[in-house]
Amino acid sequence: MRIIVGITGASGSLYGYTLIRALHQLGIETHVVATETGVKVLQFECGIKMEDLKEYAVVHHNQNLFASIASGSFKTDGMVIVPCSMNSLGAIANGVGDTLLTRAASVVMKERRNLVIVPREAPFHVIHLRNMTTLAEAGVSILPASPGFYHRPTEIWELVNFIVARILDELDIEHELMERWGEKNESP
């Protein structure tokens, strides 16, 4: 299995970093690309540099449109953009492929592979919502970074794992990041 992970400049890069590590632990080949601001936010929020991700994934530069993930002949099982800024979401929704991240997303869509977009910004205005609708109508999964609380989290990592688990579910990847509803006790 081969997954692409995109990281943009929205807050919430911990979700992307946690997903990359989870994919690595599951033995899944992972390719990573980040926007310029995504690189900065990852460093600011997590203290992680792109070079640090090379331990877990193949790291691509966002301006390298000759990278493998820019081509449909490079078979992948899908792509996740987490977190996804409204700027990147808007570019993808409108067919702009001028960076590796947006080009890879376009390729995943045209090849009818799974694309999961995890918007982190809030609130949304009508243009954000229209862009999300455009993508949803094209078959893209829109998975807002809105963790649930029915598993009674007490630590931040439990909230992060909740979203990462949902992302893995969207990609049909088995995991044990969290207990599923109904597996133990359904009573509140």
Disulfide bonds with the S-S distance in Angstrom:
none
